[in-house]
Amino acid sequence: MVKTSVYLDEHLKQDLDKVSELTGRSLADLLRDGASQVVHDHLRRRPRMQAPFNEPGLVGRVDELLEELGQ
């Protein structure tokens, strides 16, 4: 691991201290989790489209295809 310093505003520090008390986790552990989440949110790879958006078989079927997406 690499040591680093982070400046936090007073309210965020107080809230993190409360979470630390409630969970029994160290402040450093909570900050590492937060940093990991930010990296995941911004760098995760998004799947590429398998077909061009203007493929004739898709035109006019958007609602039908999206309906099946969540199932």
C-alpha positions as a printed Julia matrix, in Angstrom:
71×3 Matrix{Float64}:
   0.0    0.0     0.0
   0.99   3.6    -0.52
   0.43   6.22    2.15
  -1.42   9.37    1.12
  -3.0   12.36    2.85
  -6.51  13.62    2.22
  -8.13  16.82    3.42
 -11.78  16.4     4.44
 -14.25  19.07    5.43
 -15.27  18.95    9.08
 -18.77  17.57    8.5
 -17.59  14.74    6.27
 -14.91  13.79    8.81
 -17.5   13.74   11.62
 -19.84  11.58    9.55
 -17.05   9.18    8.65
 -16.1    8.93   12.32
 -19.72   8.0    13.14
 -19.76   5.35   10.42
 -16.45   4.03   11.71
 -17.92   3.7    15.21
 -21.1    2.06   13.95
 -19.35  -0.46   11.72
 -16.17  -1.07   13.68
 -14.14  -0.3    10.56
 -11.21   2.06   10.46
 -11.4    5.44    8.77
  -8.69   4.31    6.35
 -10.72   1.22    5.42
 -13.81   3.34    4.75
 -11.81   5.76    2.6
 -10.29   2.89    0.59
 -13.79   1.52   -0.04
 -14.96   4.95   -1.19
 -11.98   5.37   -3.52
 -12.56   1.89   -4.97
 -16.19   2.73   -5.65
 -15.26   5.93   -7.49
 -12.74   4.06   -9.64
 -15.28   1.33  -10.39
 -17.98   3.86  -11.31
 -15.74   5.78  -13.7
 -13.53   3.14  -15.24
 -15.73   0.08  -15.62
 -16.03  -1.08  -19.18
 -19.38  -0.82  -20.85
 -20.44  -3.55  -23.26
 -20.24  -2.65  -26.92
 -23.38  -2.71  -29.01
 -23.71  -5.94  -30.95
 -25.62  -4.38  -33.85
 -25.66  -0.98  -35.52
 -28.4    1.25  -34.12
 -29.95   1.73  -37.55
 -30.17  -1.95  -38.5
 -33.47  -2.51  -40.37
 -34.5   -5.32  -38.0
 -34.37  -2.92  -35.03
 -36.11   0.1   -36.47
 -39.64   0.32  -35.11
 -39.05  -2.41  -32.49
 -37.37  -0.35  -29.78
 -40.22  -0.6   -27.27
 -40.58  -4.33  -27.85
 -36.86  -4.98  -27.42
 -36.5   -2.78  -24.35
 -39.45  -4.5   -22.71
 -37.54  -7.79  -22.75
 -34.34  -6.2   -21.44
 -35.26  -6.2   -17.75
 -36.51  -9.79  -17.69
